[in-house]
């Protein structure tokens, strides 16, 4: 997915994308959000792990994580730059 496509999708859903920069070798232990997270990896690599599976995402990959799903977040040696949006249930 391109950044333009992502921004258009988020706008169509009534959201506003915001930038997220994660440091090299970042790790956030298991947690949940009270919102649905939608994201697009712009640079680097980002791994979301949930429901017993790791989802390795690189530039151009997008994801949606439903509110309340326990997950971990990890970046690689170069960190990651994402665009993200939040949608409340």
C-alpha positions as a LaTeX table, in Angstrom:
\begin{tabular}{lrrr}
\hline
Residue & $x$ (\AA) & $y$ (\AA) & $z$ (\AA) \\
\hline
Unk1 & 0.00 & 0.00 & 0.00 \\
Unk2 & 1.27 & 3.48 & $-0.76$ \\
Unk3 & 1.21 & 6.39 & 1.66 \\
Unk4 & $-1.29$ & 8.17 & $-0.59$ \\
Unk5 & $-3.62$ & 5.15 & $-0.55$ \\
Unk6 & $-3.31$ & 4.82 & 3.21 \\
Unk7 & $-4.06$ & 8.51 & 3.81 \\
Unk8 & $-7.10$ & 8.31 & 1.52 \\
Unk9 & $-8.44$ & 5.23 & 3.31 \\
Unk10 & $-7.99$ & 6.80 & 6.74 \\
Unk11 & $-9.68$ & 10.02 & 5.61 \\
Unk12 & $-12.60$ & 8.02 & 4.16 \\
Unk13 & $-13.03$ & 6.39 & 7.57 \\
Unk14 & $-13.04$ & 9.79 & 9.27 \\
Unk15 & $-9.58$ & 9.44 & 10.78 \\
Unk16 & $-6.40$ & 11.48 & 10.81 \\
Unk17 & $-3.07$ & 9.67 & 10.33 \\
Unk18 & $-0.15$ & 10.60 & 12.56 \\
Unk19 & 3.56 & 9.74 & 12.35 \\
Unk20 & 5.17 & 7.18 & 14.66 \\
Unk21 & 8.93 & 6.73 & 14.95 \\
Unk22 & 10.24 & 3.73 & 16.86 \\
Unk23 & 13.87 & 3.36 & 17.89 \\
Unk24 & 16.18 & 0.57 & 16.84 \\
Unk25 & 15.55 & $-2.72$ & 18.64 \\
Unk26 & 12.42 & $-1.32$ & 20.30 \\
Unk27 & 10.26 & $-3.85$ & 22.17 \\
Unk28 & 6.95 & $-3.36$ & 23.94 \\
Unk29 & 5.74 & $-6.32$ & 25.97 \\
Unk30 & 2.22 & $-7.70$ & 25.72 \\
Unk31 & $-0.45$ & $-5.00$ & 26.01 \\
Unk32 & $-3.83$ & $-3.99$ & 24.60 \\
Unk33 & $-5.38$ & $-0.79$ & 23.29 \\
Unk34 & $-8.90$ & 0.53 & 23.77 \\
Unk35 & $-8.93$ & 1.53 & 20.09 \\
Unk36 & $-8.47$ & $-0.23$ & 16.78 \\
Unk37 & $-5.03$ & 0.60 & 15.38 \\
Unk38 & $-4.43$ & 0.95 & 11.66 \\
Unk39 & $-0.87$ & 1.41 & 10.43 \\
Unk40 & 1.42 & 1.58 & 7.44 \\
Unk41 & 5.16 & 0.90 & 7.64 \\
Unk42 & 7.05 & 3.65 & 5.79 \\
Unk43 & 10.63 & 2.62 & 6.61 \\
Unk44 & 12.39 & $-0.10$ & 8.57 \\
Unk45 & 10.75 & $-3.23$ & 9.90 \\
Unk46 & 8.05 & $-3.75$ & 12.49 \\
Unk47 & 6.81 & $-7.02$ & 13.97 \\
Unk48 & 3.40 & $-7.35$ & 15.59 \\
Unk49 & 2.83 & $-10.59$ & 17.46 \\
Unk50 & $-0.66$ & $-11.68$ & 18.49 \\
Unk51 & $-2.85$ & $-14.78$ & 18.58 \\
Unk52 & 0.26 & $-16.98$ & 18.56 \\
Unk53 & 1.70 & $-15.57$ & 15.32 \\
Unk54 & 4.38 & $-12.98$ & 14.47 \\
Unk55 & 3.57 & $-10.62$ & 11.60 \\
Unk56 & 6.79 & $-9.19$ & 10.17 \\
Unk57 & 6.06 & $-5.97$ & 8.29 \\
Unk58 & 8.37 & $-3.96$ & 6.05 \\
Unk59 & 7.96 & $-0.72$ & 4.08 \\
Unk60 & 4.64 & $-0.70$ & 2.22 \\
Unk61 & 2.98 & $-3.25$ & 4.52 \\
Unk62 & $-0.15$ & $-2.21$ & 6.39 \\
Unk63 & $-2.00$ & $-3.67$ & 9.34 \\
Unk64 & $-5.13$ & $-3.34$ & 11.43 \\
Unk65 & $-5.29$ & $-4.51$ & 15.01 \\
Unk66 & $-8.71$ & $-4.65$ & 16.65 \\
Unk67 & $-9.19$ & $-3.02$ & 20.05 \\
Unk68 & $-8.58$ & $-5.33$ & 22.99 \\
Unk69 & $-6.22$ & $-7.77$ & 21.23 \\
Unk70 & $-3.14$ & $-8.52$ & 23.35 \\
Unk71 & 0.03 & $-8.06$ & 21.29 \\
Unk72 & 3.73 & $-7.24$ & 21.38 \\
Unk73 & 5.60 & $-4.78$ & 19.16 \\
Unk74 & 9.21 & $-5.02$ & 18.00 \\
Unk75 & 11.48 & $-3.24$ & 15.53 \\
Unk76 & 14.69 & $-4.34$ & 13.88 \\
Unk77 & 18.16 & $-2.84$ & 14.03 \\
Unk78 & 17.13 & 0.20 & 11.97 \\
Unk79 & 13.96 & 0.99 & 13.91 \\
Unk80 & 10.76 & 1.83 & 12.05 \\
Unk81 & 8.78 & 4.78 & 10.81 \\
Unk82 & 5.03 & 4.35 & 10.48 \\
Unk83 & 1.85 & 6.24 & 9.79 \\
Unk84 & $-0.89$ & 5.26 & 12.21 \\
Unk85 & $-4.53$ & 5.99 & 12.93 \\
Unk86 & $-6.84$ & 5.16 & 15.82 \\
Unk87 & $-10.50$ & 4.27 & 15.62 \\
Unk88 & $-12.61$ & 3.82 & 18.74 \\
Unk89 & $-15.18$ & 1.06 & 18.77 \\
\hline
\end{tabular}
